[in-house]
Amino acid sequence: MSLKEKLFVYFTAAWFAVMAGVHALVFEPMADGQRAPDSLFAGYDFDTFAGWAGSLDADERASFLFWHTNLLDRVFPFLLMATLYVLITAALRQFPRYQKQ
């Protein structure tokens, strides 16, 4: 794997760590210690999210919508998709059939 590919994979892992850190260190304390919905193991339903969001005031809810929904959650799926592509192509290059001629 090239250096650029490794850096991209590390960047995606760092982005995920930032997302997890923001949930644990910012959003959970704002919600009086309730676990953020995306950090629940079995996922969440509407009632769970509504209860969690109800514990936030208007400014905290606006902060959640901007930082989590508009920024972190929009970028991560594309980063993950591109990273999986990079990892798959790097793995395939190990086979003679997929090496550049």
N, C-alpha and C positions, 0 to 999 in steps of 0.2 A: 504494500500500500504506500502511496506517495505521501510526502509530508503534508501537502494540501488536503488530501483525503483524511489523514489522521487529525489534522487541525479542525476540519469540519466536524468530524465525529466528536471530538473533545468539546467543540463549541456547542453542539446539540446537547451533550451530557451536561454541560455547564448551564445551559438554558433550562433544562429540566430541574437541575438542582436549585436554580433561582426560583422557579415556579413553586417547588416544594417548600423552600425557605420562606417565600412570601406567604404561603398558606399558613405555615407553622408559626412564623414570627410576627406576622402583621395581621392577617385576617382572623385567626383564631382568638388572639387577645381582644380584638375589637368585638367579637361575638361572645364575650364573657367566658372564654375558654372552650366553647363548643367546637368540635372538630369541623373544619371546613368540608363542604359536601364532596369536593373532588378528592379528598384524602380518606374517605370512607372505603373500607375494603370491598364491601359488597355493592358499592354504588349508592345511589340515593333516588328517592322518588319526589314527586312534587311537594308532598306534605313535609318531608324532611328538609327540603331546600327552603320552603316557605317559612318554616319554623326558624331555621338558621338566619335567613335574610331578615326576618322580623325582629331579631335581636340587634340588628344594626340600625343606627340612626340614619338620617337622610344623607349626611356627609360621608359616613362610612360606606353606605350603599353606593353612592356616586363614585367613591374611590375604588370599590370592588369592581364596579362595572367598567371603569376606565382601565385600571391596571390589569385586572385579571381577564375580563371578557374581551375588551378591545385590543389589548396588547399581547399579553402572555399566551392566552388561549387561541388567538388567531395565528400567531407565528409558529407555535410548536408543531401542529400537524404537518405543515409544509417542511419544517426542518426534519421531522422524523421521517417523512416520506423520502426526502432527498438523502438522508443518512442511510436509510435502508437500501436505496439504490446504489449508493457508493459502496456499502459493505458487500452487497450481492455481486456487483461488478468486480470488486477486488477479489472476492472468493472465486469467481469464475475465471479470472485471469490465471489462476493456479493450474488450470487444465490446458493442455496444448491446443485443444480445439478452439479455445476462446482467446488465445494470445494473438496479438497483432502480427501480421505477416510482414 
